[in-house]
């Protein structure tokens, strides 16, 4: 029983309970979302034009959807 109580106490100490703690969690989540969006935009920019070129090669351009 002592060990499970100690584990529960340790887990509770790690949870952000104050508004400042919750704010920091949200900021980290927002930062991760923004970084993910930047990676997606960069990836799409690298692929720009590849689909159009492929459609031209297979003779489906300009009706390649």
mmCIF file of the N, C-alpha and C atoms, coordinates in Angstrom:
data_MODEL
# 
_entry.id   MODEL 
# 
loop_
_atom_site.group_PDB 
_atom_site.id 
_atom_site.type_symbol 
_atom_site.label_atom_id 
_atom_site.label_alt_id 
_atom_site.label_comp_id 
_atom_site.label_asym_id 
_atom_site.label_entity_id 
_atom_site.label_seq_id 
_atom_site.pdbx_PDB_ins_code 
_atom_site.Cartn_x 
_atom_site.Cartn_y 
_atom_site.Cartn_z 
_atom_site.occupancy 
_atom_site.B_iso_or_equiv 
_atom_site.pdbx_formal_charge 
_atom_site.auth_seq_id 
_atom_site.auth_comp_id 
_atom_site.auth_asym_id 
_atom_site.auth_atom_id 
_atom_site.pdbx_PDB_model_num 
ATOM 1   N N  . UNK A 1 1  ? 0.820  -1.194 0.000   1.00 0.00 ? 1  UNK A N  1 
ATOM 2   C CA . UNK A 1 1  ? 0.000  0.000  0.000   1.00 0.00 ? 1  UNK A CA 1 
ATOM 3   C C  . UNK A 1 1  ? 0.864  1.259  0.000   1.00 0.00 ? 1  UNK A C  1 
ATOM 4   N N  . UNK A 1 2  ? 1.977  1.207  0.686   1.00 0.00 ? 2  UNK A N  1 
ATOM 5   C CA . UNK A 1 2  ? 2.817  2.390  0.753   1.00 0.00 ? 2  UNK A CA 1 
ATOM 6   C C  . UNK A 1 2  ? 3.381  2.742  -0.623  1.00 0.00 ? 2  UNK A C  1 
ATOM 7   N N  . UNK A 1 3  ? 3.738  1.724  -1.387  1.00 0.00 ? 3  UNK A N  1 
ATOM 8   C CA . UNK A 1 3  ? 4.318  1.956  -2.703  1.00 0.00 ? 3  UNK A CA 1 
ATOM 9   C C  . UNK A 1 3  ? 3.297  2.563  -3.659  1.00 0.00 ? 3  UNK A C  1 
ATOM 10  N N  . UNK A 1 4  ? 2.062  2.061  -3.647  1.00 0.00 ? 4  UNK A N  1 
ATOM 11  C CA . UNK A 1 4  ? 1.056  2.614  -4.551  1.00 0.00 ? 4  UNK A CA 1 
ATOM 12  C C  . UNK A 1 4  ? 0.700  4.044  -4.160  1.00 0.00 ? 4  UNK A C  1 
ATOM 13  N N  . UNK A 1 5  ? 0.702  4.350  -2.901  1.00 0.00 ? 5  UNK A N  1 
ATOM 14  C CA . UNK A 1 5  ? 0.453  5.721  -2.445  1.00 0.00 ? 5  UNK A CA 1 
ATOM 15  C C  . UNK A 1 5  ? 1.567  6.648  -2.884  1.00 0.00 ? 5  UNK A C  1 
ATOM 16  N N  . UNK A 1 6  ? 2.784  6.147  -2.804  1.00 0.00 ? 6  UNK A N  1 
ATOM 17  C CA . UNK A 1 6  ? 3.938  6.938  -3.221  1.00 0.00 ? 6  UNK A CA 1 
ATOM 18  C C  . UNK A 1 6  ? 3.913  7.189  -4.721  1.00 0.00 ? 6  UNK A C  1 
ATOM 19  N N  . UNK A 1 7  ? 3.522  6.186  -5.489  1.00 0.00 ? 7  UNK A N  1 
ATOM 20  C CA . UNK A 1 7  ? 3.430  6.337  -6.945  1.00 0.00 ? 7  UNK A CA 1 
ATOM 21  C C  . UNK A 1 7  ? 2.342  7.349  -7.297  1.00 0.00 ? 7  UNK A C  1 
ATOM 22  N N  . UNK A 1 8  ? 1.199  7.272  -6.612  1.00 0.00 ? 8  UNK A N  1 
ATOM 23  C CA . UNK A 1 8  ? 0.114  8.216  -6.869  1.00 0.00 ? 8  UNK A CA 1 
ATOM 24  C C  . UNK A 1 8  ? 0.547  9.634  -6.535  1.00 0.00 ? 8  UNK A C  1 
ATOM 25  N N  . UNK A 1 9  ? 1.277  9.791  -5.432  1.00 0.00 ? 9  UNK A N  1 
ATOM 26  C CA . UNK A 1 9  ? 1.756  11.116 -5.039  1.00 0.00 ? 9  UNK A CA 1 
ATOM 27  C C  . UNK A 1 9  ? 2.744  11.661 -6.068  1.00 0.00 ? 9  UNK A C  1 
ATOM 28  N N  . UNK A 1 10 ? 3.634  10.811 -6.560  1.00 0.00 ? 10 UNK A N  1 
ATOM 29  C CA . UNK A 1 10 ? 4.608  11.233 -7.566  1.00 0.00 ? 10 UNK A CA 1 
ATOM 30  C C  . UNK A 1 10 ? 3.909  11.612 -8.866  1.00 0.00 ? 10 UNK A C  1 
ATOM 31  N N  . UNK A 1 11 ? 2.905  10.835 -9.258  1.00 0.00 ? 11 UNK A N  1 
ATOM 32  C CA . UNK A 1 11 ? 2.172  11.137 -10.487 1.00 0.00 ? 11 UNK A CA 1 
ATOM 33  C C  . UNK A 1 11 ? 1.420  12.453 -10.360 1.00 0.00 ? 11 UNK A C  1 
ATOM 34  N N  . UNK A 1 12 ? 0.825  12.689 -9.207  1.00 0.00 ? 12 UNK A N  1 
ATOM 35  C CA . UNK A 1 12 ? 0.092  13.932 -8.986  1.00 0.00 ? 12 UNK A CA 1 
ATOM 36  C C  . UNK A 1 12 ? 1.031  15.132 -9.015  1.00 0.00 ? 12 UNK A C  1 
ATOM 37  N N  . UNK A 1 13 ? 2.239  14.948 -8.536  1.00 0.00 ? 13 UNK A N  1 
ATOM 38  C CA . UNK A 1 13 ? 3.202  16.052 -8.531  1.00 0.00 ? 13 UNK A CA 1 
ATOM 39  C C  . UNK A 1 13 ? 3.634  16.409 -9.944  1.00 0.00 ? 13 UNK A C  1 
ATOM 40  N N  . UNK A 1 14 ? 3.583  15.449 -10.865 1.00 0.00 ? 14 UNK A N  1 
ATOM 41  C CA . UNK A 1 14 ? 4.004  15.707 -12.240 1.00 0.00 ? 14 UNK A CA 1 
ATOM 42  C C  . UNK A 1 14 ? 2.923  16.371 -13.076 1.00 0.00 ? 14 UNK A C  1 
ATOM 43  N N  . UNK A 1 15 ? 1.687  16.275 -12.661 1.00 0.00 ? 15 UNK A N  1 
ATOM 44  C CA . UNK A 1 15 ? 0.597  16.853 -13.440 1.00 0.00 ? 15 UNK A CA 1 
ATOM 45  C C  . UNK A 1 15 ? 0.547  18.361 -13.248 1.00 0.00 ? 15 UNK A C  1 
ATOM 46  N N  . UNK A 1 16 ? 0.388  19.124 -14.331 1.00 0.00 ? 16 UNK A N  1 
ATOM 47  C CA . UNK A 1 16 ? 0.268  20.577 -14.182 1.00 0.00 ? 16 UNK A CA 1 
ATOM 48  C C  . UNK A 1 16 ? -1.113 20.923 -13.632 1.00 0.00 ? 16 UNK A C  1 
ATOM 49  N N  . UNK A 1 17 ? -1.131 21.491 -12.443 1.00 0.00 ? 17 UNK A N  1 
ATOM 50  C CA . UNK A 1 17 ? -2.419 21.799 -11.831 1.00 0.00 ? 17 UNK A CA 1 
ATOM 51  C C  . UNK A 1 17 ? -2.688 23.295 -11.801 1.00 0.00 ? 17 UNK A C  1 
ATOM 52  N N  . UNK A 1 18 ? -1.670 24.097 -11.891 1.00 0.00 ? 18 UNK A N  1 
ATOM 53  C CA . UNK A 1 18 ? -1.886 25.537 -11.852 1.00 0.00 ? 18 UNK A CA 1 
ATOM 54  C C  . UNK A 1 18 ? -2.173 26.048 -13.255 1.00 0.00 ? 18 UNK A C  1 
ATOM 55  N N  . UNK A 1 19 ? -2.718 27.228 -13.328 1.00 0.00 ? 19 UNK A N  1 
ATOM 56  C CA . UNK A 1 19 ? -2.995 27.807 -14.644 1.00 0.00 ? 19 UNK A CA 1 
ATOM 57  C C  . UNK A 1 19 ? -1.693 28.064 -15.399 1.00 0.00 ? 19 UNK A C  1 
ATOM 58  N N  . UNK A 1 20 ? -0.627 28.350 -14.670 1.00 0.00 ? 20 UNK A N  1 
ATOM 59  C CA . UNK A 1 20 ? 0.671  28.566 -15.313 1.00 0.00 ? 20 UNK A CA 1 
ATOM 60  C C  . UNK A 1 20 ? 1.149  27.255 -15.931 1.00 0.00 ? 20 UNK A C  1 
ATOM 61  N N  . UNK A 1 21 ? 1.000  26.155 -15.202 1.00 0.00 ? 21 UNK A N  1 
ATOM 62  C CA . UNK A 1 21 ? 1.409  24.852 -15.721 1.00 0.00 ? 21 UNK A CA 1 
ATOM 63  C C  . UNK A 1 21 ? 0.613  24.469 -16.949 1.00 0.00 ? 21 UNK A C  1 
ATOM 64  N N  . UNK A 1 22 ? -0.691 24.688 -16.902 1.00 0.00 ? 22 UNK A N  1 
ATOM 65  C CA . UNK A 1 22 ? -1.535 24.377 -18.053 1.00 0.00 ? 22 UNK A CA 1 
ATOM 66  C C  . UNK A 1 22 ? -1.196 25.265 -19.234 1.00 0.00 ? 22 UNK A C  1 
ATOM 67  N N  . UNK A 1 23 ? -0.870 26.514 -18.960 1.00 0.00 ? 23 UNK A N  1 
ATOM 68  C CA . UNK A 1 23 ? -0.499 27.445 -20.022 1.00 0.00 ? 23 UNK A CA 1 
ATOM 69  C C  . UNK A 1 23 ? 0.776  26.980 -20.717 1.00 0.00 ? 23 UNK A C  1 
ATOM 70  N N  . UNK A 1 24 ? 1.739  26.500 -19.936 1.00 0.00 ? 24 UNK A N  1 
ATOM 71  C CA . UNK A 1 24 ? 2.990  26.013 -20.525 1.00 0.00 ? 24 UNK A CA 1 
ATOM 72  C C  . UNK A 1 24 ? 2.748  24.782 -21.389 1.00 0.00 ? 24 UNK A C  1 
ATOM 73  N N  . UNK A 1 25 ? 1.854  23.902 -20.950 1.00 0.00 ? 25 UNK A N  1 
ATOM 74  C CA . UNK A 1 25 ? 1.528  22.721 -21.741 1.00 0.00 ? 25 UNK A CA 1 
ATOM 75  C C  . UNK A 1 25 ? 0.899  23.135 -23.056 1.00 0.00 ? 25 UNK A C  1 
ATOM 76  N N  . UNK A 1 26 ? -0.014 24.092 -23.015 1.00 0.00 ? 26 UNK A N  1 
ATOM 77  C CA . UNK A 1 26 ? -0.664 24.568 -24.240 1.00 0.00 ? 26 UNK A CA 1 
ATOM 78  C C  . UNK A 1 26 ? 0.340  25.222 -25.170 1.00 0.00 ? 26 UNK A C  1 
ATOM 79  N N  . UNK A 1 27 ? 1.270  25.993 -24.614 1.00 0.00 ? 27 UNK A N  1 
ATOM 80  C CA . UNK A 1 27 ? 2.277  26.648 -25.445 1.00 0.00 ? 27 UNK A CA 1 
ATOM 81  C C  . UNK A 1 27 ? 3.153  25.613 -26.143 1.00 0.00 ? 27 UNK A C  1 
ATOM 82  N N  . UNK A 1 28 ? 3.520  24.560 -25.433 1.00 0.00 ? 28 UNK A N  1 
ATOM 83  C CA . UNK A 1 28 ? 4.336  23.508 -26.037 1.00 0.00 ? 28 UNK A CA 1 
ATOM 84  C C  . UNK A 1 28 ? 3.558  22.797 -27.127 1.00 0.00 ? 28 UNK A C  1 
ATOM 85  N N  . UNK A 1 29 ? 2.260  22.562 -26.884 1.00 0.00 ? 29 UNK A N  1 
ATOM 86  C CA . UNK A 1 29 ? 1.415  21.911 -27.880 1.00 0.00 ? 29 UNK A CA 1 
ATOM 87  C C  . UNK A 1 29 ? 1.276  22.791 -29.115 1.00 0.00 ? 29 UNK A C  1 
ATOM 88  N N  . UNK A 1 30 ? 1.067  24.089 -28.908 1.00 0.00 ? 30 UNK A N  1 
ATOM 89  C CA . UNK A 1 30 ? 0.963  25.021 -30.032 1.00 0.00 ? 30 UNK A CA 1 
ATOM 90  C C  . UNK A 1 30 ? 2.266  25.077 -30.812 1.00 0.00 ? 30 UNK A C  1 
ATOM 91  N N  . UNK A 1 31 ? 3.382  25.064 -30.108 1.00 0.00 ? 31 UNK A N  1 
ATOM 92  C CA . UNK A 1 31 ? 4.686  25.105 -30.782 1.00 0.00 ? 31 UNK A CA 1 
ATOM 93  C C  . UNK A 1 31 ? 4.889  23.849 -31.621 1.00 0.00 ? 31 UNK A C  1 
ATOM 94  N N  . UNK A 1 32 ? 4.482  22.701 -31.092 1.00 0.00 ? 32 UNK A N  1 
ATOM 95  C CA . UNK A 1 32 ? 4.615  21.455 -31.844 1.00 0.00 ? 32 UNK A CA 1 
ATOM 96  C C  . UNK A 1 32 ? 3.708  21.478 -33.068 1.00 0.00 ? 32 UNK A C  1 
ATOM 97  N N  . UNK A 1 33 ? 2.509  22.022 -32.924 1.00 0.00 ? 33 UNK A N  1 
ATOM 98  C CA . UNK A 1 33 ? 1.587  22.111 -34.055 1.00 0.00 ? 33 UNK A CA 1 
ATOM 99  C C  . UNK A 1 33 ? 2.139  23.036 -35.130 1.00 0.00 ? 33 UNK A C  1 
ATOM 100 N N  . UNK A 1 34 ? 2.709  24.153 -34.714 1.00 0.00 ? 34 UNK A N  1 
ATOM 101 C CA . UNK A 1 34 ? 3.285  25.092 -35.678 1.00 0.00 ? 34 UNK A CA 1 
ATOM 102 C C  . UNK A 1 34 ? 4.484  24.470 -36.399 1.00 0.00 ? 34 UNK A C  1 
ATOM 103 N N  . UNK A 1 35 ? 5.294  23.735 -35.661 1.00 0.00 ? 35 UNK A N  1 
ATOM 104 C CA . UNK A 1 35 ? 6.449  23.081 -36.283 1.00 0.00 ? 35 UNK A CA 1 
ATOM 105 C C  . UNK A 1 35 ? 5.984  22.020 -37.271 1.00 0.00 ? 35 UNK A C  1 
ATOM 106 N N  . UNK A 1 36 ? 4.945  21.273 -36.911 1.00 0.00 ? 36 UNK A N  1 
ATOM 107 C CA . UNK A 1 36 ? 4.389  20.266 -37.811 1.00 0.00 ? 36 UNK A CA 1 
ATOM 108 C C  . UNK A 1 36 ? 3.871  20.915 -39.088 1.00 0.00 ? 36 UNK A C  1 
ATOM 109 N N  . UNK A 1 37 ? 3.171  22.030 -38.944 1.00 0.00 ? 37 UNK A N  1 
ATOM 110 C CA . UNK A 1 37 ? 2.647  22.740 -40.105 1.00 0.00 ? 37 UNK A CA 1 
ATOM 111 C C  . UNK A 1 37 ? 3.777  23.224 -41.008 1.00 0.00 ? 37 UNK A C  1 
ATOM 112 N N  . UNK A 1 38 ? 4.842  23.719 -40.422 1.00 0.00 ? 38 UNK A N  1 
ATOM 113 C CA . UNK A 1 38 ? 5.987  24.175 -41.216 1.00 0.00 ? 38 UNK A CA 1 
ATOM 114 C C  . UNK A 1 38 ? 6.600  23.021 -42.007 1.00 0.00 ? 38 UNK A C  1 
ATOM 115 N N  . UNK A 1 39 ? 6.688  21.842 -41.384 1.00 0.00 ? 39 UNK A N  1 
ATOM 116 C CA . UNK A 1 39 ? 7.237  20.677 -42.088 1.00 0.00 ? 39 UNK A CA 1 
ATOM 117 C C  . UNK A 1 39 ? 6.320  20.264 -43.231 1.00 0.00 ? 39 UNK A C  1 
ATOM 118 N N  . UNK A 1 40 ? 5.016  20.322 -43.015 1.00 0.00 ? 40 UNK A N  1 
ATOM 119 C CA . UNK A 1 40 ? 4.071  19.946 -44.065 1.00 0.00 ? 40 UNK A CA 1 
ATOM 120 C C  . UNK A 1 40 ? 4.157  20.906 -45.247 1.00 0.00 ? 40 UNK A C  1 
ATOM 121 N N  . UNK A 1 41 ? 4.266  22.192 -44.966 1.00 0.00 ? 41 UNK A N  1 
ATOM 122 C CA . UNK A 1 41 ? 4.372  23.195 -46.027 1.00 0.00 ? 41 UNK A CA 1 
ATOM 123 C C  . UNK A 1 41 ? 5.659  22.983 -46.813 1.00 0.00 ? 41 UNK A C  1 
ATOM 124 N N  . UNK A 1 42 ? 6.756  22.727 -46.104 1.00 0.00 ? 42 UNK A N  1 
ATOM 125 C CA . UNK A 1 42 ? 8.035  22.504 -46.780 1.00 0.00 ? 42 UNK A CA 1 
ATOM 126 C C  . UNK A 1 42 ? 7.967  21.265 -47.673 1.00 0.00 ? 42 UNK A C  1 
ATOM 127 N N  . UNK A 1 43 ? 7.318  20.212 -47.192 1.00 0.00 ? 43 UNK A N  1 
ATOM 128 C CA . UNK A 1 43 ? 7.188  18.990 -47.984 1.00 0.00 ? 43 UNK A CA 1 
ATOM 129 C C  . UNK A 1 43 ? 6.338  19.230 -49.229 1.00 0.00 ? 43 UNK A C  1 
ATOM 130 N N  . UNK A 1 44 ? 5.232  19.946 -49.076 1.00 0.00 ? 44 UNK A N  1 
ATOM 131 C CA . UNK A 1 44 ? 4.385  20.257 -50.232 1.00 0.00 ? 44 UNK A CA 1 
ATOM 132 C C  . UNK A 1 44 ? 5.131  21.120 -51.243 1.00 0.00 ? 44 UNK A C  1 
ATOM 133 N N  . UNK A 1 45 ? 5.952  22.046 -50.759 1.00 0.00 ? 45 UNK A N  1 
ATOM 134 C CA . UNK A 1 45 ? 6.730  22.889 -51.671 1.00 0.00 ? 45 UNK A CA 1 
ATOM 135 C C  . UNK A 1 45 ? 7.746  22.058 -52.454 1.00 0.00 ? 45 UNK A C  1 
ATOM 136 N N  . UNK A 1 46 ? 8.305  21.022 -51.816 1.00 0.00 ? 46 UNK A N  1 
ATOM 137 C CA . UNK A 1 46 ? 9.248  20.154 -52.526 1.00 0.00 ? 46 UNK A CA 1 
ATOM 138 C C  . UNK A 1 46 ? 8.543  19.367 -53.631 1.00 0.00 ? 46 UNK A C  1 
ATOM 139 N N  . UNK A 1 47 ? 7.289  19.019 -53.398 1.00 0.00 ? 47 UNK A N  1 
ATOM 140 C CA . UNK A 1 47 ? 6.539  18.234 -54.377 1.00 0.00 ? 47 UNK A CA 1 
ATOM 141 C C  . UNK A 1 47 ? 5.856  19.088 -55.439 1.00 0.00 ? 47 UNK A C  1 
ATOM 142 N N  . UNK A 1 48 ? 5.924  20.389 -55.291 1.00 0.00 ? 48 UNK A N  1 
ATOM 143 C CA . UNK A 1 48 ? 5.246  21.292 -56.217 1.00 0.00 ? 48 UNK A CA 1 
ATOM 144 C C  . UNK A 1 48 ? 5.662  21.002 -57.657 1.00 0.00 ? 48 UNK A C  1 
ATOM 145 N N  . UNK A 1 49 ? 4.697  20.801 -58.481 1.00 0.00 ? 49 UNK A N  1 
ATOM 146 C CA . UNK A 1 49 ? 4.968  20.581 -59.890 1.00 0.00 ? 49 UNK A CA 1 
ATOM 147 C C  . UNK A 1 49 ? 5.188  19.132 -60.274 1.00 0.00 ? 49 UNK A C  1 
ATOM 148 N N  . UNK A 1 50 ? 5.483  18.262 -59.319 1.00 0.00 ? 50 UNK A N  1 
ATOM 149 C CA . UNK A 1 50 ? 5.748  16.863 -59.632 1.00 0.00 ? 50 UNK A CA 1 
ATOM 150 C C  . UNK A 1 50 ? 4.498  16.205 -60.194 1.00 0.00 ? 50 UNK A C  1 
ATOM 151 N N  . UNK A 1 51 ? 3.343  16.479 -59.600 1.00 0.00 ? 51 UNK A N  1 
ATOM 152 C CA . UNK A 1 51 ? 2.101  15.855 -60.074 1.00 0.00 ? 51 UNK A CA 1 
ATOM 153 C C  . UNK A 1 51 ? 1.769  16.303 -61.493 1.00 0.00 ? 51 UNK A C  1 
ATOM 154 N N  . UNK A 1 52 ? 1.965  17.579 -61.753 1.00 0.00 ? 52 UNK A N  1 
ATOM 155 C CA . UNK A 1 52 ? 1.681  18.110 -63.085 1.00 0.00 ? 52 UNK A CA 1 
ATOM 156 C C  . UNK A 1 52 ? 2.603  17.478 -64.126 1.00 0.00 ? 52 UNK A C  1 
ATOM 157 N N  . UNK A 1 53 ? 3.878  17.350 -63.793 1.00 0.00 ? 53 UNK A N  1 
ATOM 158 C CA . UNK A 1 53 ? 4.831  16.711 -64.705 1.00 0.00 ? 53 UNK A CA 1 
ATOM 159 C C  . UNK A 1 53 ? 4.445  15.261 -64.969 1.00 0.00 ? 53 UNK A C  1 
ATOM 160 N N  . UNK A 1 54 ? 4.009  14.553 -63.918 1.00 0.00 ? 54 UNK A N  1 
ATOM 161 C CA . UNK A 1 54 ? 3.615  13.163 -64.077 1.00 0.00 ? 54 UNK A CA 1 
ATOM 162 C C  . UNK A 1 54 ? 2.401  13.055 -65.005 1.00 0.00 ? 54 UNK A C  1 
ATOM 163 N N  . UNK A 1 55 ? 1.429  13.950 -64.847 1.00 0.00 ? 55 UNK A N  1 
ATOM 164 C CA . UNK A 1 55 ? 0.244  13.937 -65.708 1.00 0.00 ? 55 UNK A CA 1 
ATOM 165 C C  . UNK A 1 55 ? 0.625  14.178 -67.167 1.00 0.00 ? 55 UNK A C  1 
ATOM 166 N N  . UNK A 1 56 ? 1.579  15.074 -67.385 1.00 0.00 ? 56 UNK A N  1 
ATOM 167 C CA . UNK A 1 56 ? 2.033  15.338 -68.753 1.00 0.00 ? 56 UNK A CA 1 
ATOM 168 C C  . UNK A 1 56 ? 2.708  14.104 -69.343 1.00 0.00 ? 56 UNK A C  1 
ATOM 169 N N  . UNK A 1 57 ? 3.489  13.397 -68.527 1.00 0.00 ? 57 UNK A N  1 
ATOM 170 C CA . UNK A 1 57 ? 4.198  12.216 -69.007 1.00 0.00 ? 57 UNK A CA 1 
ATOM 171 C C  . UNK A 1 57 ? 3.245  11.092 -69.409 1.00 0.00 ? 57 UNK A C  1 
ATOM 172 N N  . UNK A 1 58 ? 2.132  10.963 -68.674 1.00 0.00 ? 58 UNK A N  1 
ATOM 173 C CA . UNK A 1 58 ? 1.194  9.877  -68.989 1.00 0.00 ? 58 UNK A CA 1 
ATOM 174 C C  . UNK A 1 58 ? 0.098  10.330 -69.939 1.00 0.00 ? 58 UNK A C  1 
ATOM 175 N N  . UNK A 1 59 ? 0.129  11.587 -70.381 1.00 0.00 ? 59 UNK A N  1 
ATOM 176 C CA . UNK A 1 59 ? -0.809 12.107 -71.341 1.00 0.00 ? 59 UNK A CA 1 
ATOM 177 C C  . UNK A 1 59 ? -2.173 12.470 -70.783 1.00 0.00 ? 59 UNK A C  1 
ATOM 178 N N  . UNK A 1 60 ? -2.255 12.668 -69.484 1.00 0.00 ? 60 UNK A N  1 
ATOM 179 C CA . UNK A 1 60 ? -3.535 13.004 -68.857 1.00 0.00 ? 60 UNK A CA 1 
ATOM 180 C C  . UNK A 1 60 ? -3.696 14.510 -68.630 1.00 0.00 ? 60 UNK A C  1 
ATOM 181 N N  . UNK A 1 61 ? -2.655 15.275 -68.878 1.00 0.00 ? 61 UNK A N  1 
ATOM 182 C CA . UNK A 1 61 ? -2.714 16.728 -68.651 1.00 0.00 ? 61 UNK A CA 1 
ATOM 183 C C  . UNK A 1 61 ? -3.572 17.390 -69.718 1.00 0.00 ? 61 UNK A C  1 
ATOM 184 N N  . UNK A 1 62 ? -4.427 18.311 -69.431 1.00 0.00 ? 62 UNK A N  1 
ATOM 185 C CA . UNK A 1 62 ? -4.662 19.045 -68.193 1.00 0.00 ? 62 UNK A CA 1 
ATOM 186 C C  . UNK A 1 62 ? -5.794 18.463 -67.345 1.00 0.00 ? 62 UNK A C  1 
ATOM 187 N N  . UNK A 1 63 ? -6.343 17.334 -67.743 1.00 0.00 ? 63 UNK A N  1 
ATOM 188 C CA . UNK A 1 63 ? -7.460 16.763 -66.978 1.00 0.00 ? 63 UNK A CA 1 
ATOM 189 C C  . UNK A 1 63 ? -6.995 15.652 -66.059 1.00 0.00 ? 63 UNK A C  1 
ATOM 190 N N  . UNK A 1 64 ? -6.038 15.960 -65.218 1.00 0.00 ? 64 UNK A N  1 
ATOM 191 C CA . UNK A 1 64 ? -5.532 14.941 -64.284 1.00 0.00 ? 64 UNK A CA 1 
ATOM 192 C C  . UNK A 1 64 ? -5.962 15.286 -62.867 1.00 0.00 ? 64 UNK A C  1 
ATOM 193 N N  . UNK A 1 65 ? -7.006 14.650 -62.437 1.00 0.00 ? 65 UNK A N  1 
ATOM 194 C CA . UNK A 1 65 ? -7.492 14.894 -61.070 1.00 0.00 ? 65 UNK A CA 1 
ATOM 195 C C  . UNK A 1 65 ? -7.491 13.632 -60.268 1.00 0.00 ? 65 UNK A C  1 
# 
